[in-house]
Amino acid sequence: MREVTLIQIFNHHIAQKYLNRSGVVHAIACAYHAFRLAKEYGVSVDLATKAALLHDIGHYTWYRNGKWDYELYRQNDIHAIKGAERAHKLLIRLGENPIMAKEIALAILFHTDSYMPEGFIKRTPLQEIVKLADEMDEEQGGLHHYKKMDKDKAIKMIERLDQMVEDEMSQDYLNKHPLAYKNQTD
């Protein structure tokens, strides 16, 4: 059983504020990509989906002359640093296990290297999954941050992903503890 679900995260007013700024559609798409990748590589689907959902909550909008300036963003952005801090604080407030909250925050911190010297990062499998999930949904000029989705549809997609995570975690537990199922049916 998870301490914090994706829907609890999504519904929190802090998450709403920053997910709406960075793009709900992108966040949800990345969480689904992370789920699939985590299953494929044997990484926690719980941690991967949470980190992918929250990976861009540190975004700040960079405008010049009233228009979004992608180059200004690329030169000055530190959204991964700010996002890691915001996500960690949010997860702790919601009651997430502190060790897991730290792992999620580190995956957010290292989902991009745009703010670091070339070749500086050696990622863990979880961190690599969040990076790949983000890249799978990227569009030229940051357009992936501007797609819109009805809030009800977003909630349904998050609830569905929550159920997928629960199902995967239950199956994983039964695979690791086959006698648990046998004892329940006796």
C-alpha positions as CSV (number, residue, x, y, z in Angstrom):
1,M,0.0,0.0,0.0
2,R,1.3,3.4,-1.0
3,E,1.5,6.2,1.5
4,V,0.6,8.9,-1.1
5,T,-1.3,8.3,-4.4
6,L,-1.0,10.2,-7.6
7,I,-4.5,11.6,-7.3
8,Q,-3.6,13.0,-3.8
9,I,-0.6,14.7,-5.3
10,F,-2.6,16.0,-8.4
11,N,-5.4,17.4,-6.3
12,H,-3.2,19.3,-3.9
13,H,-3.4,23.1,-4.5
14,I,0.4,23.4,-4.8
15,A,0.6,20.7,-7.4
16,Q,-2.4,22.3,-9.3
17,K,-0.6,25.6,-9.4
18,Y,2.6,24.4,-10.8
19,L,1.3,21.6,-13.0
20,N,-1.0,24.0,-14.7
21,R,2.0,26.3,-15.3
22,S,4.2,23.6,-16.7
23,G,1.5,21.6,-18.5
24,V,-0.9,19.0,-17.1
25,V,-1.0,17.1,-20.4
26,H,2.8,16.8,-20.5
27,A,3.0,15.7,-16.8
28,I,0.4,13.0,-17.3
29,A,2.0,11.8,-20.5
30,C,5.3,11.5,-18.8
31,A,3.9,9.7,-15.9
32,Y,2.4,7.1,-18.3
33,H,5.7,6.8,-20.1
34,A,7.5,6.4,-16.8
35,F,5.1,3.6,-15.7
36,R,5.8,1.6,-18.9
37,L,9.6,2.2,-18.6
38,A,9.7,1.3,-14.9
39,K,7.9,-2.0,-15.6
40,E,10.3,-2.7,-18.4
41,Y,13.4,-2.0,-16.4
42,G,12.3,-3.3,-13.0
43,V,12.2,0.0,-11.3
44,S,9.5,1.1,-8.8
45,V,6.4,2.2,-10.8
46,D,5.2,4.2,-7.8
47,L,8.4,6.3,-7.6
48,A,8.7,6.6,-11.3
49,T,5.1,7.8,-11.9
50,K,5.3,10.3,-9.1
51,A,8.6,11.7,-10.2
52,A,7.5,12.0,-13.8
53,L,4.2,13.6,-12.9
54,L,6.0,16.3,-10.8
55,H,9.2,16.6,-12.9
56,D,8.4,20.1,-14.3
57,I,6.8,21.8,-11.2
58,G,9.8,24.1,-10.9
59,H,9.2,25.8,-14.2
60,Y,9.3,29.6,-14.4
61,T,8.0,31.3,-17.5
62,W,10.6,33.3,-19.5
63,Y,9.1,36.1,-21.5
64,R,10.7,38.8,-23.6
65,N,8.5,41.6,-25.1
66,G,5.4,39.8,-24.0
67,K,6.2,36.5,-25.8
68,W,7.6,33.2,-24.5
69,D,11.3,33.1,-25.3
70,Y,12.6,29.6,-25.5
71,E,16.2,30.6,-25.9
72,L,16.0,32.8,-22.8
73,Y,14.6,29.8,-21.0
74,R,17.4,27.5,-22.2
75,Q,20.0,30.0,-21.0
76,N,18.6,30.8,-17.6
77,D,16.4,28.0,-16.5
78,I,17.0,26.0,-13.3
79,H,13.5,24.4,-13.1
80,A,14.9,20.9,-12.1
81,I,16.5,22.4,-9.0
82,K,13.4,24.3,-8.0
83,G,11.1,21.4,-8.9
84,A,13.0,18.9,-6.8
85,E,12.7,21.2,-3.8
86,R,8.9,21.8,-4.4
87,A,8.2,18.2,-5.0
88,H,10.1,17.1,-1.9
89,K,8.2,19.6,0.3
90,L,4.9,18.7,-1.2
91,L,5.4,14.9,-0.8
92,I,6.5,15.3,2.8
93,R,3.4,17.5,3.5
94,L,1.2,14.7,2.0
95,G,2.8,12.1,4.2
96,E,5.2,10.3,1.7
97,N,7.9,8.2,3.2
98,P,10.9,10.6,3.5
99,I,13.3,8.2,1.8
100,M,10.9,7.8,-1.1
101,A,10.3,11.6,-1.2
102,K,14.1,12.1,-1.5
103,E,14.4,9.6,-4.3
104,I,11.6,11.2,-6.2
105,A,13.1,14.7,-5.7
106,L,16.5,13.5,-6.9
107,A,14.9,12.0,-10.0
108,I,13.3,15.4,-10.7
109,L,16.6,17.1,-10.1
110,F,18.4,15.0,-12.6
111,H,15.7,14.7,-15.3
112,T,17.6,17.2,-17.3
113,D,21.2,18.4,-17.6
114,S,20.4,21.7,-19.3
115,Y,21.8,23.6,-16.2
116,M,24.9,21.5,-15.7
117,P,28.2,21.0,-17.4
118,E,28.3,18.3,-20.1
119,G,28.8,14.8,-18.8
120,F,28.4,15.7,-15.2
121,I,25.5,13.5,-14.3
122,K,25.6,9.7,-13.7
123,R,22.0,8.8,-13.2
124,T,20.3,6.0,-11.3
125,P,17.8,3.8,-13.2
126,L,14.9,5.8,-11.7
127,Q,16.5,9.1,-12.7
128,E,17.1,7.8,-16.2
129,I,13.5,6.7,-16.6
130,V,12.2,10.1,-15.6
131,K,14.6,11.7,-18.1
132,L,13.5,9.3,-20.9
133,A,9.8,9.8,-20.1
134,D,10.3,13.5,-20.4
135,E,12.1,13.2,-23.7
136,M,9.4,10.9,-25.1
137,D,6.9,13.7,-24.8
138,E,9.0,16.7,-25.8
139,E,8.1,18.9,-28.7
140,Q,10.2,21.5,-30.5
141,G,10.3,24.9,-28.8
142,G,8.7,23.6,-25.6
143,L,5.3,23.3,-27.2
144,H,4.5,20.2,-25.1
145,H,4.0,22.5,-22.1
146,Y,1.0,24.3,-23.8
147,K,-1.3,21.4,-24.6
148,K,-4.7,21.6,-22.8
149,M,-6.9,19.0,-21.2
150,D,-10.2,19.2,-19.3
151,K,-9.6,18.8,-15.6
152,D,-12.2,15.9,-15.4
153,K,-10.3,14.0,-18.1
154,A,-7.0,14.6,-16.3
155,I,-8.4,13.3,-13.0
156,K,-9.7,10.1,-14.8
157,M,-6.3,9.5,-16.4
158,I,-4.6,10.0,-13.0
159,E,-7.0,7.7,-11.3
160,R,-6.5,5.1,-14.0
161,L,-2.7,5.3,-13.6
162,D,-3.1,5.1,-9.8
163,Q,-5.0,1.8,-10.3
164,M,-2.3,0.5,-12.8
165,V,0.4,1.3,-10.2
166,E,-1.6,-0.5,-7.4
167,D,-2.2,-3.5,-9.6
168,E,1.5,-3.7,-10.6
169,M,2.7,-3.3,-7.0
170,S,0.2,-6.0,-5.9
171,Q,1.4,-8.3,-8.6
172,D,5.0,-7.6,-7.8
173,Y,4.4,-8.4,-4.1
174,L,2.7,-11.7,-5.0
175,N,5.6,-12.6,-7.3
176,K,8.1,-11.9,-4.5
177,H,5.9,-13.6,-1.8
178,P,4.0,-16.4,-3.4
179,L,2.9,-17.9,-0.1
180,A,1.0,-14.6,0.8
181,Y,-1.7,-15.5,-1.9
182,K,-1.8,-19.2,-0.8
183,N,-2.3,-18.2,2.9
184,Q,-5.2,-15.9,1.9
185,T,-7.0,-18.6,0.0
186,D,-6.7,-21.3,2.6
